[in-house]
Amino acid sequence: MNKVALAEEINKVLNTSKAEAERVVETLFDSIANALKRGEEVSVAGFGKFSVKMRKAREARNPKTGETVKVPASNAVKFSVAKALKESVK
């Protein structure tokens, strides 16, 4: 399923225009991304929790040459699945 398919599902439920449903999907994803940029967690009951975790700087190896490469510190998005979602997929 992609964003277009999500918008179609929302369109079926809300019985709105396709453009309005697409705006709803865009607003949802933009809101999640903006909250994560601010360092906030986004928790959706029964679905899961999005958060940002800091990755420490480290050294890695280039698999082709074996050369050691420094990897800088960075932020990474983490998603923790809610128990209810895990159980519904089983």
C-alpha positions as CSV (number, residue, x, y, z in Angstrom):
1,M,0.0,0.0,0.0
2,N,1.3,3.5,-0.9
3,K,0.1,7.1,-0.2
4,V,-2.3,7.0,-3.1
5,A,-4.0,3.8,-1.8
6,L,-4.2,5.3,1.7
7,A,-5.9,8.4,0.2
8,E,-8.4,6.2,-1.6
9,E,-9.2,4.3,1.7
10,I,-9.7,7.7,3.4
11,N,-11.8,8.9,0.6
12,K,-14.1,5.8,1.0
13,V,-14.6,6.4,4.7
14,L,-15.0,10.2,4.6
15,N,-16.8,10.4,1.3
16,T,-14.8,13.5,0.2
17,S,-13.0,14.4,-2.9
18,K,-9.8,12.6,-3.9
19,A,-7.9,15.8,-3.5
20,E,-9.1,16.3,0.0
21,A,-8.2,12.8,1.0
22,E,-4.7,13.3,-0.5
23,R,-4.4,16.5,1.6
24,V,-5.3,14.5,4.8
25,V,-2.6,11.9,4.0
26,E,0.0,14.6,3.3
27,T,-0.9,16.5,6.5
28,L,-0.6,13.3,8.5
29,F,2.9,12.5,7.3
30,D,4.1,16.1,7.4
31,S,2.9,16.4,11.0
32,I,4.8,13.2,12.0
33,A,7.9,14.4,10.2
34,N,7.8,17.9,11.8
35,A,7.3,16.5,15.3
36,L,10.3,14.2,14.8
37,K,12.4,17.1,13.6
38,R,11.6,18.9,16.8
39,G,12.7,15.9,18.8
40,E,9.2,14.9,19.9
41,E,7.8,11.4,20.0
42,V,4.7,10.5,18.0
43,S,2.6,7.8,19.6
44,V,-0.5,6.3,18.0
45,A,-2.4,4.0,20.3
46,G,-2.7,0.5,18.9
47,F,-0.3,1.2,16.1
48,G,3.1,2.2,17.5
49,K,5.5,5.0,18.4
50,F,7.9,7.0,16.2
51,S,10.9,8.6,17.9
52,V,14.4,9.9,17.0
53,K,17.5,8.3,18.4
54,M,21.0,9.6,18.2
55,R,23.6,7.4,16.6
56,K,27.1,7.8,18.0
57,A,30.1,8.4,15.7
58,R,31.9,5.2,14.9
59,E,34.5,3.5,12.7
60,A,33.4,1.1,10.0
61,R,35.2,-0.8,7.3
62,N,34.8,-0.5,3.5
63,P,34.0,-4.0,2.4
64,K,35.8,-3.7,-0.9
65,T,39.1,-2.3,0.4
66,G,39.0,-3.1,4.1
67,E,39.9,0.5,4.7
68,T,38.7,2.0,8.0
69,V,36.2,4.8,7.5
70,K,34.9,7.3,10.1
71,V,31.1,7.5,10.2
72,P,29.8,10.7,11.8
73,A,27.1,10.9,14.5
74,S,23.6,11.2,13.1
75,N,19.9,11.0,14.0
76,A,17.8,8.0,13.1
77,V,14.1,7.5,13.1
78,K,12.9,4.6,15.2
79,F,9.5,2.9,15.1
80,S,8.3,0.7,17.9
81,V,5.3,-1.5,17.0
82,A,2.4,-1.5,19.5
83,K,1.3,-4.8,21.0
84,A,-2.1,-4.6,19.5
85,L,-0.7,-4.3,15.9
86,K,1.7,-7.2,16.5
87,E,-1.2,-9.4,17.7
88,S,-3.4,-8.4,14.7
89,V,-0.7,-9.4,12.2
90,K,0.0,-12.8,13.7
